[in-house]
Amino acid sequence: MNTGSDEPGEVAVASDKAKTDRQETAEGAGSGLGSRAPEFIKSRRLLHLSWQVGVFVVGLAVVVAGIIMLPLPGPGWVVIFGGMAIWATEFVWAQLVLRWTKRKVTEAAQRALDPKVRRRNITLTVIGLVIIGVLAGIYLWKFGFVMPWKIKDQ
């Protein structure tokens, strides 16, 4: 009841073709993990190791710059995630961290767009602004409004 040929070579070719199709589908869907270095680099062990060290150093420099920008003016978190993206071109652990981060950011964005959450956030913001306004009014009523350059020496 075999509908195909009895030749063992044809079964192996069909099996290899199915594996290749699955790999192409996985790569096309973005689920392929691992190095994205060019093939001529991956084919030479020493060159690939040098490539990985270079990618790690560049990614590390970008992440450190982002960490420095956290307390200073600048897009610290964006730069840190940029460094992680550089690492993700070569390292599986960085790809997994980036996927987890993207998933969490997407979930947070969906929660933030929930009408109940938006109403709560708007209500809390208005309450906070009213409290700040009342405190500023009490301060001005009690101490007045004096510009720093009009303060007289006593």
matplotlib code that plots the C-alpha trace (Angstrom):
import matplotlib.pyplot as plt

x = [0.0, 2.9, 1.9, 5.4, 8.6, 10.5, 13.7, 15.2, 16.9, 13.6, 12.3, 15.5, 15.2, 11.5, 12.5, 15.3, 12.9, 10.4, 13.1, 14.2, 10.6, 10.1, 13.3, 12.4, 8.9, 10.4, 13.0, 10.3, 8.1, 10.9, 11.0, 14.5, 16.9, 20.7, 23.3, 22.3, 25.9, 26.6, 27.2, 30.9, 31.5, 29.6, 31.5, 34.8, 35.0, 37.7, 36.0, 32.6, 34.1, 35.6, 32.3, 30.5, 33.1, 32.7, 28.9, 29.1, 31.5, 29.3, 26.1, 27.8, 28.9, 25.3, 23.8, 26.3, 25.5, 21.8, 22.5, 24.4, 21.5, 19.0, 19.8, 20.9, 18.9, 18.5, 16.5, 18.1, 15.6, 15.4, 19.2, 19.3, 16.8, 18.8, 21.9, 19.8, 18.7, 22.3, 23.1, 20.0, 21.5, 24.0, 23.0, 20.0, 19.7, 19.3, 16.7, 14.7, 15.0, 13.9, 10.9, 9.8, 10.2, 8.1, 5.4, 5.3, 5.2, 2.4, 0.4, 0.9, -0.2, -3.3, -4.1, -3.5, -6.0, -8.7, -11.5, -11.7, -8.0, -8.0, -10.9, -9.0, -5.8, -7.5, -9.4, -6.1, -4.4, -7.1, -7.1, -3.3, -3.5, -6.2, -4.1, -1.0, -3.2, -4.6, -1.1, 0.3, -2.6, -2.1, 1.6, 1.0, -1.7, 0.6, 4.0, 3.0, 4.7, 8.2, 10.4, 14.0, 15.5, 13.4, 14.4, 15.8, 18.8, 17.9]
y = [0.0, 2.3, 5.0, 6.3, 4.7, 2.1, 4.0, 5.1, 8.1, 9.7, 9.5, 11.1, 14.0, 14.5, 14.5, 17.1, 19.3, 19.2, 20.2, 23.1, 24.3, 24.3, 26.2, 28.8, 29.2, 29.6, 32.2, 34.0, 34.2, 35.6, 32.7, 31.6, 32.1, 32.4, 34.3, 36.6, 36.9, 36.5, 32.9, 33.4, 34.6, 31.8, 29.2, 30.2, 29.6, 32.3, 34.9, 34.1, 34.4, 37.7, 38.9, 37.9, 39.8, 42.8, 42.7, 42.2, 45.2, 47.5, 46.4, 46.9, 50.4, 51.3, 49.8, 51.6, 54.9, 54.2, 53.6, 56.8, 58.6, 57.3, 60.0, 62.5, 64.1, 61.7, 58.7, 56.2, 53.3, 53.6, 53.5, 50.5, 48.6, 49.6, 47.9, 44.9, 44.8, 44.9, 41.9, 40.1, 40.0, 37.5, 36.1, 33.9, 35.1, 38.7, 37.6, 35.9, 39.0, 41.2, 39.0, 39.0, 42.8, 43.3, 41.0, 42.9, 46.3, 45.2, 43.9, 47.1, 49.1, 47.0, 47.5, 51.3, 51.5, 49.8, 52.4, 51.6, 52.1, 55.3, 56.7, 55.8, 57.4, 60.6, 60.8, 60.4, 63.0, 65.5, 64.9, 65.3, 68.5, 69.9, 69.0, 70.7, 73.8, 74.1, 73.8, 76.4, 78.7, 78.3, 79.0, 82.1, 83.4, 82.9, 84.0, 86.0, 85.9, 87.4, 87.1, 86.0, 89.0, 91.4, 90.1, 93.0, 92.4, 93.0]
z = [0.0, -0.5, -3.0, -3.5, -4.9, -3.0, -3.5, -0.1, -1.6, -2.5, 1.1, 2.4, -0.2, 0.8, 4.5, 3.9, 1.9, 4.7, 7.2, 5.0, 4.6, 8.3, 8.8, 6.2, 7.8, 11.2, 10.0, 8.0, 11.1, 13.1, 15.5, 14.5, 17.3, 17.0, 15.2, 12.3, 11.1, 7.4, 6.4, 5.4, 9.0, 10.6, 8.5, 10.1, 13.9, 14.7, 12.6, 14.1, 17.6, 16.7, 15.3, 18.5, 20.6, 18.4, 18.7, 22.5, 22.9, 20.7, 22.5, 25.9, 24.9, 23.9, 27.1, 29.3, 27.5, 28.1, 31.8, 32.0, 30.4, 33.0, 35.6, 33.0, 30.2, 27.3, 26.2, 28.6, 28.3, 24.5, 24.2, 26.6, 24.5, 21.4, 22.9, 23.7, 20.1, 19.0, 21.3, 20.0, 16.5, 17.9, 21.2, 22.0, 25.6, 24.4, 21.8, 24.6, 26.9, 24.0, 23.2, 26.9, 27.0, 23.8, 25.2, 28.5, 26.8, 24.5, 27.5, 29.4, 26.4, 26.1, 29.8, 29.5, 26.7, 28.8, 29.3, 33.1, 33.5, 31.5, 33.6, 36.8, 35.5, 34.4, 37.8, 39.7, 37.6, 38.1, 41.9, 42.0, 40.0, 42.3, 45.4, 43.9, 43.0, 46.5, 48.1, 45.7, 46.5, 50.3, 49.9, 47.8, 50.2, 53.2, 51.8, 48.6, 45.3, 45.2, 42.2, 43.1, 41.5, 43.5, 46.9, 49.0, 51.3, 54.9]

ax = plt.figure().add_subplot(projection="3d")
ax.plot(x, y, z, "-o")
ax.set_aspect("equal")
plt.show()
